[in-house]
Amino acid sequence: MAPRLFALVRDESGEDEAVVEEILAYGIALPDGSAATVPLSGRGFGRWLTPESASRRTATGLVWLSPGQ
């Protein structure tokens, strides 16, 4: 399995009840199923069991940026 890119996205209500999406981090799903993320601030990184666990633990949506296998 080749690595896949993803983003962790938070949805928030903006003015006029519009939904605003904010990218909190970019990540890569590794061949062993684990994942690594880097926040947009560039400071620090996360290591996760799976991309889905990163999404759950950060209370964000998981958006795949590269096609699946």
Summary of the structure (lengths in Angstrom):
residues: 69
radius of gyration: 12.7
end to end distance: 7.0
largest distance: 43.3
contacts: 183
relative contact order: 0.31
helix: 14%
strand: 48%
